């Protein structure tokens, strides 16, 4: 089957941050942590969240949004037992809705098999851009910059009070710090580590 003539828009990091900040201002003005992404998806956007057995096991996918942007199918095991991955999956699919709705409107699929076929037919470079943008967007809305900096600075102050420094911390110590911060945001420590690196907070 021929590749679909999809052109993914290039959104630089600063533009993605603007879109994420706008999303939070409109849909979570209280700015509390953790961001209530499930409520935003369900109540504000009125999307159906459908737990789907075997989605990851059989297809290697945690979630996907329907081509009409009304339903998010989520792997049932992730939905029930992996709250951090579940929340990130919802935020990732919202990234596609906010950033890529015009592209999804050109695609037609209703099953996971049809979704895989549709994604496979997008040129590799374009698909890579779509996924990178949705991933970055998810990190920005679940771990907002200001709240991350606030919690990071608190950790730095605590370590300084006992004669330690974040700048000279070991990799194991940095991972533990990310775990502690991740608990506040209800995301994985890996998501927080990536956000810390993006914001260059270690330096």
Contact map, one row per residue, 1 for C-alpha under 8 A:
11100000000000000000000000000000000000000000000000000000000000000000000000000000000000000000000000000000000000000000000010000000000000000000000000000000000000000000000000000000000000000000000000000000000
11110000000000000000000000000000000000000000000000000000000000000000000000000000000000000000000000000000000000000000000010000000000000000000000000000000000000000000000000000000000000000000000000000000000
11111000000000000000000000000000000000000000000000000000000000000000000000000000000000000000000000000000000000000000000111100000000000000000000000000000000000000000000000000000000000000000000000000000000
01111100000000000000000000000000000000000000000000000000000000000000000000000000000000000000000000000000000000000000000011100000000000000000000000000000000000000000000000000000000000000000000000000000000
00111110000000000000000000000000000000000000000000000000000000000000000000000000000000000000000000000000000000000000000001100000000000000000000000000000000000000000000000000000000000000000000000000000000
00011111000000000000000000000000000000000000000000000000000000000000000000000000000000000000000000000010000000000000000001100100000000000000000000000000000000000000000000000000000000000000000000000000000
00001111100000000000000000000000000000000000000000000000000000000000000000000000000000000000000000000000000000000000000000000100000000000000000000000000000000000000000000000000000000000000000000000000000
00000111110000000000000000000000000000000000000000000000000000000000000000000000000000000000000000010010000000000000000000000110110000000000000000000000000000000000000000000000000000000000000000000000000
00000011111000000000000000000000000000000000000000000000000000000000000000000000000000000000000000000000000000000000000000000000100000000000000000000000000000000000000000000000000000000000000000000000000
00000001111100000000000000000000000000000000000000000000000000000000000000000000000000000000000000000000000000000000000000000000100000000000000000000000000000000000000000000000000000000000000000000000000
00000000111110110000000000000000000000000000000000000000000000000000000000000000000000000000000000000000000000000000000000000000000010000000000000000000000000000000000000000000000000000000000000000000000
00000000011111110000000000000000000000000000000000000000000000000000000000000000000000000000000000000000000000000000000000000000000000000000000000000000000000000000000000000000000000000000000000000000000
00000000001111111000000000000000000000000000000000000000000000000000000000000000000000000000000000000000000000000000000000000000000000000000000000000000000000000000000000000000000000000000000000000000000
00000000000111111100000000000000000000000000000000000000000000000000000000000000000000000000000000000000000000000000000000000000000000000000000000000000000000000000000000000000000000000000000000000000000
00000000001111111110000000000000000000000000000000000000000000000000000000000000000000000000000000000000000000000000000000000000000000000000000000000000000000000000000000000000000000000000000000000000000
00000000001111111111000000000000000000000000000000000000000000000000000000000000000000000000000000000000000000000000000000000000000010011000000000000000000000000000000000000000000000000000000000000000000
00000000000011111111100000000000000000000000000000000000000000000000000000000000000000000000000000000000000000000000000000000000000000001001000000000000000000000000000000000000000000000000000000000000000
00000000000001111111110000000000000000000000000000000000000000000000000000000000000000000000000000000000000000000000000000000000000000000000000000000000000000000000000000000000000000000000000000000000000
00000000000000111111111000000000000000000000000000000000000000000000000000000000000000000000000000000000000000000000000000000000000000001000000000000000000000000000000000000000000000000000000000000000000
00000000000000011111111100000000000000000000000000000000000000000000000000000000000000000000000000000000000000000000000000000000000000001001100000000000000000000000000000000000000000000000000000000000000
00000000000000001111111110000000000000000000000000000000000000000000000000000000000000000000000000000000000000000000000000000000000000000001100000000000000000000000000000000000000000000000000000000000000
00000000000000000111111111000000000000000000000000000000000000000000000000000000000000000000000000000000000000000000000000000000000000000000000000000000000000000000000000000000000000000000000000000000000
00000000000000000011111111110000000000000000000000000000000000000000000000000000000000000000000000000000000000000000000000000000000000000000100000000000000000000000000000000000000000000000000000000000000
00000000000000000001111111111010000000000000000000000000000000000000000000000000000000000000000000000000000000000000000000000000000000000000100000000000000000000000000000000000000000000000000000000000000
00000000000000000000111111111010000000000000000000000000000000000000000000000000000000000000000000000000000000000000000000000000000000000000000000000000000000000000000000000000000000000000000000000000000
00000000000000000000011111111000000000000000000000000000000000000000000000000000000000000000000000000000000000000000000000000000000000000000000000000000000000000000000000000000000000000000000000000000000
00000000000000000000001111111000000000010001000000000000000000000000000000000000000000000000000000000000000000000000000000000000000000000000000000000000000000000000000000000000000000000000000000000000000
00000000000000000000001111111111001100010000000000000000000000000000000000000000000000000000000000000000000000000000000000000000000000000000000000000000000000000000000000000000000000000000000000000000000
00000000000000000000000111111110000000000000000000000000000000000000000000000000000000000000000000000000000000000000000000000000000000000000000000000000000000000000000000000000000000000000000000000000000
00000000000000000000000000011111000000000000000000000000000000000000000000000000000000000000000000000000000000000000000000000000000000000000000000000000000000000000000000000000000000000000000000000000000
00000000000000000000000110011111101000000000000000000000000000000000000000000000000000000000000000000000000000000000000000000000000000000000000000000000000000000000000000000000000000000000000000000000000
00000000000000000000000000010111111000000000000000000000000000000000000000000000000000000000000000000000000000000000000000000000000000000000000000000000000000000000000000000000000000000000000000000000000
00000000000000000000000000000011111100000000000000000000000000000000000000000000000000000000000000000000000000000000000000000000000000000000000000100000000000000000000000000000000000011000000000000000000
00000000000000000000000000000001111100000000000000000000000000000000000000000000000000000000000000000000000000000000000000000000000000000000010000000000000000000000000000000000000000011100000000000000000
00000000000000000000000000010011111110000000000000000000000000000000000000000000000000000000000000000000000000000000000000000000000000000000110000000000000000000000000000000000000000001000000000000000000
00000000000000000000000000010000111111110000000000000000000000000000000000000000000000000000000000000000000000000000000000000000000000000000000000000000000000000000000000000000000000000000000000000000000
00000000000000000000000000000000001111111000000000000000000000000000000000000000000000100110000000000000000000000000000000000000000000000000010000000000000000000000000000000000000000000000000000000000000
00000000000000000000000000000000000111111100000000000000000000000000000000000000000000100100000000000000000000000000000000000000000000000000000000000000000000000000000000000000000000000000000000000000000
00000000000000000000000000000000000111111111000000000000000000000000000000000000000000000000000000000000000000000000000000000000000000000000000000000000000000000000000000000000000000000000000000000000000
00000000000000000000000000110000000111111111100000000000000000000000000000000000000000000000000000000000000000000000000000000000000000000000000000000000000000000000000000000000000000000000000000000000000
00000000000000000000000000000000000011111111111000000000000000000000000000000000000000000100010000000000000000000000000000000000000000000000000000000000000000000000000000000000000000000000000000000000000
00000000000000000000000000000000000001111111111110000000000000000000000000000000000000000000000000000000000000000000000000000000000000000000000000000000000000000000000000000000000000000000000000000000000
00000000000000000000000000000000000000111111111000000000000000000000000000000000000000000000000000000000000000000000000000000000000000000000000000000000000000000000000000000000000000000000000000000000000
00000000000000000000000000100000000000111111110000000000000000000000000000000000000000000000000000000000000000000000000000000000000000000000000000000000000000000000000000000000000000000000000000000000000
00000000000000000000000000000000000000011111111000000000000000000000000000000000000000000000000000000000000000000000000000000000000000000000000000000000000000000000000000000000000000000000000000000000000
00000000000000000000000000000000000000001111111100000000000000000000010000000000000000000000000000000000000000000000000000000000000000000000000000000000000000000000000000000000000000000000000000000000000
00000000000000000000000000000000000000001110111110000000000000000000111100000000000000000000000000000000000000000000000000000000000000000000000000000000000000000000000000000000000000000000000000000000000
00000000000000000000000000000000000000000100011111000000000000000000011100000000000000000000000000000000000000000000000000000000000000000000000000000000000000000000000000000000000000000000000000000000000
00000000000000000000000000000000000000000100001111100000000000000000001111000000000000000000000000000000000000000000000000000000000000000000000000000000000000000000000000000000000000000000000000000000000
00000000000000000000000000000000000000000000000111110000000000000000001111000000000000000000000000000000000000000000000000000000000000000000000000000000000000000000000000000000000000000000000000000000000
00000000000000000000000000000000000000000000000011111000000000000000000011110010000000000000000000000000000000000000000000000000000000000000000000000000000000000000000000000000000000000000000000000000000
00000000000000000000000000000000000000000000000001111110000000000000000011110000000000000000000000000000000000000000000000000000000000000000000000000000000000000000000000000000000000000000000000000000000
00000000000000000000000000000000000000000000000000111110000000000000000000111000000000000000000000000000000000000000000000000000000000000000000000000000000000000000000000000000000000000000000000000000000
00000000000000000000000000000000000000000000000000011111111000000000000000111000000000000000000000000000000000000000000000000000000000000000000000000000000000000000000000000000000000000000000000000000000
00000000000000000000000000000000000000000000000000011111111111100000000001110000000000000000000000000000000000000000000000000000000000000000000000000000000000000000000000000000000000000000000000000000000
00000000000000000000000000000000000000000000000000000111111111000000000000100000000000000000000000000000000000000000000000000000000000000000000000000000000000000000000000000000000000000000000000000000000
00000000000000000000000000000000000000000000000000000111111110000000000000000000000000000000000000000000000000000000000000000000000000000000000000000000000000000000000000000000000000000000000000000000000
00000000000000000000000000000000000000000000000000000111111100000000000000000000000000000000000000000000000000000000000000000000000000000000000000000000000000000000000000000000000000000000000000000000000
00000000000000000000000000000000000000000000000000000111111110000000000000000000000000000000000000000000000000000000000000000000000000000000000000000000000000000000000000000000000000000000000000000000000
00000000000000000000000000000000000000000000000000000011111111000000000000000000000000000000000000000000000000000000000000000000000000000000000000000000000000000000000000000000000000000000000000000000000
00000000000000000000000000000000000000000000000000000011101111110000000000100000000000000000000000000000000000000000000000000000000000000000000000000000000000000000000000000000000000000000000000000000000
00000000000000000000000000000000000000000000000000000011000111110000000001100100000001001000000000000000000000000000000000000000000000000000000000000000000000000000000000000000000000000000000000000000000
00000000000000000000000000000000000000000000000000000010000011111000000111100000000000001100100000000000000000000000000000000000000000000000000000000000000000000000000000000000000000000000000000000000000
00000000000000000000000000000000000000000000000000000000000011111100000111000000000000000000100000000000000000000000000000000000000000000000000000000000000000000000000000000000000000000000000000000000000
00000000000000000000000000000000000000000000000000000000000000111110111110000000000000000000100100000000000000000000000000000000000000000000000000000000000000000000000000000000000000000000000000000000000
00000000000000000000000000000000000000000000000000000000000000011111111110000000000000000000000000000000000011000000000000000000000000000000000000000000000000000000000000000000000000000000000000000000000
00000000000000000000000000000000000000000000000000000000000000001111110000000000000000000000000000000001101111000000000000000000000000000000000000000000000000000000000000000000000000000000000000000000000
00000000000000000000000000000000000000000000000000000000000000000111111000000000000000000000000000000001100000000000000000000000000000000000000000000000000000000000000000000000000000000000000000000000000
00000000000000000000000000000000000000000000001000000000000000001111111100000000000000000000000010001001000000000000000000000000000000000000000000000000000000000000000000000000000000000000000000000000000
00000000000000000000000000000000000000000000011100000000000000001111111100000000000000000000000000000000000000000000000000000000000000000000000000000000000000000000000000000000000000000000000000000000000
00000000000000000000000000000000000000000000001111000000000000001101111110000000000000000000000000000000000000000000000000000000000000000000000000000000000000000000000000000000000000000000000000000000000
00000000000000000000000000000000000000000000001111000000000000111100111111000000000000000100100000000000000000000000000000000000000000000000000000000000000000000000000000000000000000000000000000000000000
00000000000000000000000000000000000000000000000011110000000000111100001111100000000000000000000000000000000000000000000000000000000000000000000000000000000000000000000000000000000000000000000000000000000
00000000000000000000000000000000000000000000000011110010000001110000000111110110000001001000000000000000000000000000000000000000000000000000000000000000000000000000000000000000000000000000000000000000000
00000000000000000000000000000000000000000000000000111111000011100000000011111110000000000000000000000000000000000000000000000000000000000000000000000000000000000000000000000000000000000000000000000000000
00000000000000000000000000000000000000000000000000111110000000000000000001111111000000000000000000000000000000000000000000000000000000000000000000000000000000000000000000000000000000000000000000000000000
00000000000000000000000000000000000000000000000000001100000000000000000000111111110000000000000000000000000000000000000000000000000000000000000000000000000000000000000000000000000000000000000000000000000
00000000000000000000000000000000000000000000000000000000000001000000000001111111111011000000000000000000000000000000000000000000000000000000000000000000000000000000000000000000000000000000000000000000000
00000000000000000000000000000000000000000000000000100000000000000000000001111111111001000000000000000000000000000000000000000000000000000000000000000000000000000000000000000000000000000000000000000000000
00000000000000000000000000000000000000000000000000000000000000000000000000011111111000000000000000000000000000000000000000000000000000000000000000000000000000000000000000000000000000000000000000000000000
00000000000000000000000000000000000000000000000000000000000000000000000000001111111000000000000000000000000000000000000000000000000000000000000000000000000000000000000000000000000000000000000000000000000
00000000000000000000000000000000000000000000000000000000000000000000000000001111111111000000000000000000000000000000000000000000000000000000000000000000000000000000000000000000000000000000000000000000000
00000000000000000000000000000000000000000000000000000000000000000000000000000111111111100000000000000000000000000000000000000000000000000000000000000000000000000000000000000000000000000110000000000000000
00000000000000000000000000000000000000000000000000000000000000000000000000000000011111110000000000000000000000000000000000000000000000000000000000000000000000000000000000000000000000000111000000000000000
00000000000000000000000000000000000000000000000000000000000000000000000000000100011111111000000000000000000000000000000000000000000000000000000000000000000000000000000000000000000000000011000000000000000
00000000000000000000000000000000000000000000000000000000000001000000000001000110011111111100000000000000000000000000000000000000000000000000000000000000000000000000000000000000000000000000000000000000000
00000000000000000000000000000000000011000000000000000000000000000000000000000000001111111110000000000000000000000000000000000000000000000000000000000000000000000000000000000000000000000110000000000000000
00000000000000000000000000000000000000000000000000000000000000000000000000000000000111111111000000000000000000000000000000000000000000000110010000000000000000000000000000000000000000000010000000000000000
00000000000000000000000000000000000000000000000000000000000001100000000001000000000011111111100000000000000000000000000000000000000000000000000000000000000000000000000000000000000000000000000000000000000
00000000000000000000000000000000000011001000000000000000000000100000000100000000000001111111110000000000000000000000000000000000000000000000000000000000000000000000000000000000000000000000000000000000000
00000000000000000000000000000000000010000000000000000000000000000000000000000000000000111111111000000000000000000000000000000000000000001110110000000000000000000000000000000000000000000000000000000000000
00000000000000000000000000000000000000000000000000000000000000000000000000000000000000011111111100000000000000000000000000000000000001101100000000000000000000000000000000000000000000000000000000000000000
00000000000000000000000000000000000000000000000000000000000000111000000100000000000000001111111110000000000000000000000000000000000001000000000000000000000000000000000000000000000000000000000000000000000
00000000000000000000000000000000000000001000000000000000000000000000000000000000000000000111111111000000000000000000000000000000000001000100000000000000000000000000000000000000000000000000000000000000000
00000000000000000000000000000000000000000000000000000000000000000000000000000000000000000011111111110000000000000000000000000000000011101100000000000000000000000000000000000000000000000000000000000000000
00000000000000000000000000000000000000000000000000000000000000001000000000000000000000000001111111111000000000000000000000000000010001000000000000000000000000000000000000000000000000000000000000000000000
00000000000000000000000000000000000000000000000000000000000000000000100000000000000000000000111111111000000000000000000000000000000000000000000000000000000000000000000000000000000000000000000000000000000
00000000000000000000000000000000000000000000000000000000000000000000000000000000000000000000011111111000000000000000000000000000000000000000000000000000000000000000000000000000000000000000000000000000000
00000000000000000000000000000000000000000000000000000000000000000000000000000000000000000000001111111000000000000000000000000000000011000000000000000000000000000000000000000000000000000000000000000000000
00000001000000000000000000000000000000000000000000000000000000000000000000000000000000000000001111111111000000000000000000000000010000000000000000000000000000000000000000000000000000000000000000000000000
00000000000000000000000000000000000000000000000000000000000000000000100000000000000000000000000111111111100000000000000000000000000000000000000000000000000000000000000000000000000000000000000000000000000
00000000000000000000000000000000000000000000000000000000000000000000000000000000000000000000000000011111110000000000000000000000000000000000000000000000000000000000000000000000000000000000000000000000000
00000101000000000000000000000000000000000000000000000000000000000000000000000000000000000000000000011111111000000000000000000000000000000000000000000000000000000000000000000000000000000000000000000000000
00000000000000000000000000000000000000000000000000000000000000000011100000000000000000000000000000011111111100000000000000000000000000000000000000000000000000000000000000000000000000000000000000000000000
00000000000000000000000000000000000000000000000000000000000000000011000000000000000000000000000000001111111100000000000000000000000000000000000000000000000000000000000000000000000000000000000000000000000
00000000000000000000000000000000000000000000000000000000000000000000000000000000000000000000000000000111111100000000000000000000000000000000000000000000000000000000000000000000000000000000000000000000000
00000000000000000000000000000000000000000000000000000000000000000010000000000000000000000000000000000011111110000000010000000000000000000000000000000000000000000000000000000000000000000000000000000000000
00000000000000000000000000000000000000000000000000000000000000000010000000000000000000000000000000000001111111000100010000000000000000000000000000000000000000000000000000000000000000000000000000000000000
00000000000000000000000000000000000000000000000000000000000000000110000000000000000000000000000000000000001111110110010000000000000000000000000000000000000000000000000000000000000000000000000000000000000
00000000000000000000000000000000000000000000000000000000000000000110000000000000000000000000000000000000000111110110000000000000000000000000000000000000000000000000000000000000000000000000000000000000000
00000000000000000000000000000000000000000000000000000000000000000000000000000000000000000000000000000000000011111110000000000000000000000000000000000000000000000000000000000000000000000000000000000000000
00000000000000000000000000000000000000000000000000000000000000000000000000000000000000000000000000000000000011111111000000000000000000000000000000000000000000000000000000000000000000000000000000000000000
00000000000000000000000000000000000000000000000000000000000000000000000000000000000000000000000000000000000000111111100000000000000000000000000000000000000000000000000000000000000000000000000000000000000
00000000000000000000000000000000000000000000000000000000000000000000000000000000000000000000000000000000000111111111110000000000000000000000000000000000000000000000000000000000000000000000000000000000000
00000000000000000000000000000000000000000000000000000000000000000000000000000000000000000000000000000000000011111111111000000000000000000000000000000000000000000000000000000000000000000000000000000000000
00000000000000000000000000000000000000000000000000000000000000000000000000000000000000000000000000000000000000011111111100000000000000000000000000000000000000000000000000000000000000000000000000000000000
00000000000000000000000000000000000000000000000000000000000000000000000000000000000000000000000000000000000000001111111110000000000000000000000000000000000000000000000000000000000000000000000000000000000
00000000000000000000000000000000000000000000000000000000000000000000000000000000000000000000000000000000001110000111111111000000000000000000000000000000000000000000000000000000000000000000000000000000000
00000000000000000000000000000000000000000000000000000000000000000000000000000000000000000000000000000000000000000011111111000010000000000000000000000000000000000000000000000000000000000000000000000000000
00100000000000000000000000000000000000000000000000000000000000000000000000000000000000000000000000000000000000000001111111110000000000000000000000000000000000000000000000000000000000000000000000000000000
11110000000000000000000000000000000000000000000000000000000000000000000000000000000000000000000000000000000000000000111111100000000000000000000000000000000000000000000000000000000000000000000000000000000
00111100000000000000000000000000000000000000000000000000000000000000000000000000000000000000000000000000000000000000011111110110000000000000000000000000000000000000000000000000000000000000000000000000000
00111100000000000000000000000000000000000000000000000000000000000000000000000000000000000000000000000000000000000000000111111110000000000000000000000000000000000000000000000000000000000000000000000000000
00000000000000000000000000000000000000000000000000000000000000000000000000000000000000000000000000000000000000000000000101111111000000000000000000000000000000000000000000000000000000000000000000000000000
00000000000000000000000000000000000000000000000000000000000000000000000000000000000000000000000000000000000000000000000000111111100000000000000000000000000000000000000000000000000000000000000000000000000
00000111000000000000000000000000000000000000000000000000000000000000000000000000000000000000000000000000000000000000000001111111110000000000000000000000000000000000000000000000000000000000000000000000000
00000001000000000000000000000000000000000000000000000000000000000000000000000000000000000000000000000000000000000000001001111111111000000000000000000000000000000000000000000000000000000000000000000000000
00000000000000000000000000000000000000000000000000000000000000000000000000000000000000000000000000000000000000000000000000011111111100000000000000000000000000000000000000000000000000000000000000000000000
00000001110000000000000000000000000000000000000000000000000000000000000000000000000000000000000000000000000000000000000000001111111110000000000000000000000000000000000000000000000000000000000000000000000
00000001000000000000000000000000000000000000000000000000000000000000000000000000000000000000000100010000000000000000000000000111111111000000000000000000000000000000000000000000000000000000000000000000000
00000000000000000000000000000000000000000000000000000000000000000000000000000000000000000000000000000000000000000000000000000011111111100000000000000000000000000000000000000000000000000000000000000000000
00000000000000000000000000000000000000000000000000000000000000000000000000000000000000000000000000000000000000000000000000000001111111110000000000000000000000000000000000000000000000000000000000000000000
00000000001000010000000000000000000000000000000000000000000000000000000000000000000000000000001000100000000000000000000000000000111111111000000000000000000000000000000000000000000000000000000000000000000
00000000000000000000000000000000000000000000000000000000000000000000000000000000000000000001111100100000000000000000000000000000011111111100000000000000000000000000000000000000000000000000000000000000000
00000000000000000000000000000000000000000000000000000000000000000000000000000000000000000001001000000000000000000000000000000000001111111110000000000000000000000000000000000000000000000000000000000000000
00000000000000010000000000000000000000000000000000000000000000000000000000000000000000000000000000000000000000000000000000000000000111111111000000000000000000000000000000000000000000000000000000000000000
00000000000000011011000000000000000000000000000000000000000000000000000000000000000000000011001000000000000000000000000000000000000011111111100000000000000000000000000000000000000000000000000000000000000
00000000000000000000000000000000000000000000000000000000000000000000000000000000000000010011011000000000000000000000000000000000000001111111110000000000000000000000000000000000000000000000000000000000000
00000000000000000000000000000000000000000000000000000000000000000000000000000000000000010010000000000000000000000000000000000000000000111111111100000000000000000000000000000000000000000000001000100000000
00000000000000001001100000000000000000000000000000000000000000000000000000000000000000000000000000000000000000000000000000000000000000011111111110000000000000000000000000000000000000000000000000100000000
00000000000000000001101100000000001000000000000000000000000000000000000000000000000000000010000000000000000000000000000000000000000000001111111100000000000000000000000000000000000000000000000000000000000
00000000000000000000000000000000011010000000000000000000000000000000000000000000000000010010000000000000000000000000000000000000000000000111111100000000000000000000000000000000000000001010000000000000000
00000000000000000000000000000000000000000000000000000000000000000000000000000000000000000000000000000000000000000000000000000000000000000011111110110000000000000000000000000000000000001000000100100000000
00000000000000000000000000000000000000000000000000000000000000000000000000000000000000000000000000000000000000000000000000000000000000000011111111110000000000000000000000000000000000000000000000000000000
00000000000000000000000000000000000000000000000000000000000000000000000000000000000000000000000000000000000000000000000000000000000000000001001111111000000000000000000000000000000000000000000000000010000
00000000000000000000000000000000000000000000000000000000000000000000000000000000000000000000000000000000000000000000000000000000000000000000000111111100000000000000000000000000000000000000000000000000000
00000000000000000000000000000000100000000000000000000000000000000000000000000000000000000000000000000000000000000000000000000000000000000000001111111110000000000000000000000000000000000000000000000000000
00000000000000000000000000000000000000000000000000000000000000000000000000000000000000000000000000000000000000000000000000000000000000000000001111111111000000000000000000000000000010000000000000010000000
00000000000000000000000000000000000000000000000000000000000000000000000000000000000000000000000000000000000000000000000000000000000000000000000011111111100000000000000000000000000000000000000000000000100
00000000000000000000000000000000000000000000000000000000000000000000000000000000000000000000000000000000000000000000000000000000000000000000000001111111110000000000000000000000000000000000000000000000000
00000000000000000000000000000000000000000000000000000000000000000000000000000000000000000000000000000000000000000000000000000000000000000000000000111111111000000000000000000000000010000000000000000000000
00000000000000000000000000000000000000000000000000000000000000000000000000000000000000000000000000000000000000000000000000000000000000000000000000011111111100000000000000000000000010000000000000000000100
00000000000000000000000000000000000000000000000000000000000000000000000000000000000000000000000000000000000000000000000000000000000000000000000000001111111110000000000000000000000000000000000000000000000
00000000000000000000000000000000000000000000000000000000000000000000000000000000000000000000000000000000000000000000000000000000000000000000000000000111111111000000000000000000000000000000000000000000000
00000000000000000000000000000000000000000000000000000000000000000000000000000000000000000000000000000000000000000000000000000000000000000000000000000011111111100000000000000000100000000000000000000000000
00000000000000000000000000000000000000000000000000000000000000000000000000000000000000000000000000000000000000000000000000000000000000000000000000000001111111110000110000000000000000000000000000000000000
00000000000000000000000000000000000000000000000000000000000000000000000000000000000000000000000000000000000000000000000000000000000000000000000000000000111111111000000000000000000000000000000000000000000
00000000000000000000000000000000000000000000000000000000000000000000000000000000000000000000000000000000000000000000000000000000000000000000000000000000011111111100000000000000000000000000000000000000000
00000000000000000000000000000000000000000000000000000000000000000000000000000000000000000000000000000000000000000000000000000000000000000000000000000000001111111111110000000000000000000000000000000000000
00000000000000000000000000000000000000000000000000000000000000000000000000000000000000000000000000000000000000000000000000000000000000000000000000000000000111111111100000000000000000000000000000000000000
00000000000000000000000000000000000000000000000000000000000000000000000000000000000000000000000000000000000000000000000000000000000000000000000000000000000011111111000000000000000000000000000000000000000
00000000000000000000000000000000000000000000000000000000000000000000000000000000000000000000000000000000000000000000000000000000000000000000000000000000000001111111000000000000000000000000000000000000000
00000000000000000000000000000000000000000000000000000000000000000000000000000000000000000000000000000000000000000000000000000000000000000000000000000000000000111111100000000000000000000000000000000000000
00000000000000000000000000000000000000000000000000000000000000000000000000000000000000000000000000000000000000000000000000000000000000000000000000000000000000111111110110000000000000000000000000000000000
00000000000000000000000000000000000000000000000000000000000000000000000000000000000000000000000000000000000000000000000000000000000000000000000000000000000100110011111110000000000000000000000000000000000
00000000000000000000000000000000000000000000000000000000000000000000000000000000000000000000000000000000000000000000000000000000000000000000000000000000000100100001111110000100000000000000000000000000010
00000000000000000000000000000000000000000000000000000000000000000000000000000000000000000000000000000000000000000000000000000000000000000000000000000000000000000000111110000000000000000000000000000000011
00000000000000000000000000000000000000000000000000000000000000000000000000000000000000000000000000000000000000000000000000000000000000000000000000000000000000000001111111000000000000000000000000000000000
00000000000000000000000000000000000000000000000000000000000000000000000000000000000000000000000000000000000000000000000000000000000000000000000000000000000000000001111111101100000000000000000000000000000
00000000000000000000000000000000000000000000000000000000000000000000000000000000000000000000000000000000000000000000000000000000000000000000000000000000000000000000000111111100000000000000000000000000000
00000000000000000000000000000000000000000000000000000000000000000000000000000000000000000000000000000000000000000000000000000000000000000000000000000000000000000000000011111110000000000000000000000000000
00000000000000000000000000000000000000000000000000000000000000000000000000000000000000000000000000000000000000000000000000000000000000000000000000000000000000000000000001111111000000000000000000000000000
00000000000000000000000000000000000000000000000000000000000000000000000000000000000000000000000000000000000000000000000000000000000000000000000000000000000000000000000011111111100000000000000000000000000
00000000000000000000000000000000000000000000000000000000000000000000000000000000000000000000000000000000000000000000000000000000000000000000000000000000000000000000010011111111110000000000000000000000000
00000000000000000000000000000000000000000000000000000000000000000000000000000000000000000000000000000000000000000000000000000000000000000000000000000000000000000000000000111111111000000000100010000000000
00000000000000000000000000000000000000000000000000000000000000000000000000000000000000000000000000000000000000000000000000000000000000000000000000000000000000000000000000011111111100000000000000000000000
00000000000000000000000000000000000000000000000000000000000000000000000000000000000000000000000000000000000000000000000000000000000000000000000000000000001000000000000000001111111110000000000000000000000
00000000000000000000000000000000000000000000000000000000000000000000000000000000000000000000000000000000000000000000000000000000000000000000000000000000000000000000000000000111111111000000110110000000000
00000000000000000000000000000000000000000000000000000000000000000000000000000000000000000000000000000000000000000000000000000000000000000000000000000000000000000000000000000011111111100001100100000000000
00000000000000000000000000000000000000000000000000000000000000000000000000000000000000000000000000000000000000000000000000000000000000000000000000000000000000000000000000000001111111110000000000000000000
00000000000000000000000000000000000000000000000000000000000000000000000000000000000000000000000000000000000000000000000000000000000000000000000000010011000000000000000000000000111111111000100100000000000
00000000000000000000000000000000000000000000000000000000000000000000000000000000000000000000000000000000000000000000000000000000000000000000000000000000000000000000000000000000011111111111101100000000000
00000000000000000000000000000000000000000000000000000000000000000000000000000000000000000000000000000000000000000000000000000000000000000000000000000000000000000000000000000000001111111111000000000000000
00000000000000000000000000000000110000000000000000000000000000000000000000000000000000000000000000000000000000000000000000000000000000000000000000000000000000000000000000000000000111111100000000000000000
00000000000000000000000000000000111000000000000000000000000000000000000000000000000000000000000000000000000000000000000000000000000000000000011000000000000000000000000000000000000011111110000000000000000
00000000000000000000000000000000010000000000000000000000000000000000000000000000001100100000000000000000000000000000000000000000000000000000000000000000000000000000000000000000000001111111000000000000000
00000000000000000000000000000000000000000000000000000000000000000000000000000000001110110000000000000000000000000000000000000000000000000000010000000000000000000000000000000000000001101111101100000000000
00000000000000000000000000000000000000000000000000000000000000000000000000000000000110000000000000000000000000000000000000000000000000000000000000000000000000000000000000000000001001100111111100000000000
00000000000000000000000000000000000000000000000000000000000000000000000000000000000000000000000000000000000000000000000000000000000000000000000000000000000000000000000000000010011011000011111110000000000
00000000000000000000000000000000000000000000000000000000000000000000000000000000000000000000000000000000000000000000000000000000000000000000000000000000000000000000000000000000010000000001111111000000000
00000000000000000000000000000000000000000000000000000000000000000000000000000000000000000000000000000000000000000000000000000000000000000010000000000000000000000000000000000000000001000011111111100000000
00000000000000000000000000000000000000000000000000000000000000000000000000000000000000000000000000000000000000000000000000000000000000000000001000000000000000000000000000000000011011000011111111110000000
00000000000000000000000000000000000000000000000000000000000000000000000000000000000000000000000000000000000000000000000000000000000000000000000000000000000000000000000000000010010000000000111111111000000
00000000000000000000000000000000000000000000000000000000000000000000000000000000000000000000000000000000000000000000000000000000000000000000000000000000000000000000000000000000000000000000011111111100000
00000000000000000000000000000000000000000000000000000000000000000000000000000000000000000000000000000000000000000000000000000000000000000011001000000000000000000000000000000000000000000000001111111110000
00000000000000000000000000000000000000000000000000000000000000000000000000000000000000000000000000000000000000000000000000000000000000000000000000010000000000000000000000000000000000000000000111111111110
00000000000000000000000000000000000000000000000000000000000000000000000000000000000000000000000000000000000000000000000000000000000000000000000000000000000000000000000000000000000000000000000011111111110
00000000000000000000000000000000000000000000000000000000000000000000000000000000000000000000000000000000000000000000000000000000000000000000000000000000000000000000000000000000000000000000000001111111100
00000000000000000000000000000000000000000000000000000000000000000000000000000000000000000000000000000000000000000000000000000000000000000000000010000000000000000000000000000000000000000000000000111111100
00000000000000000000000000000000000000000000000000000000000000000000000000000000000000000000000000000000000000000000000000000000000000000000000000000000000000000000000000000000000000000000000000011111111
00000000000000000000000000000000000000000000000000000000000000000000000000000000000000000000000000000000000000000000000000000000000000000000000000001001000000000000000000000000000000000000000000011111111
00000000000000000000000000000000000000000000000000000000000000000000000000000000000000000000000000000000000000000000000000000000000000000000000000000000000000000000011000000000000000000000000000011001111
00000000000000000000000000000000000000000000000000000000000000000000000000000000000000000000000000000000000000000000000000000000000000000000000000000000000000000000001000000000000000000000000000000001111
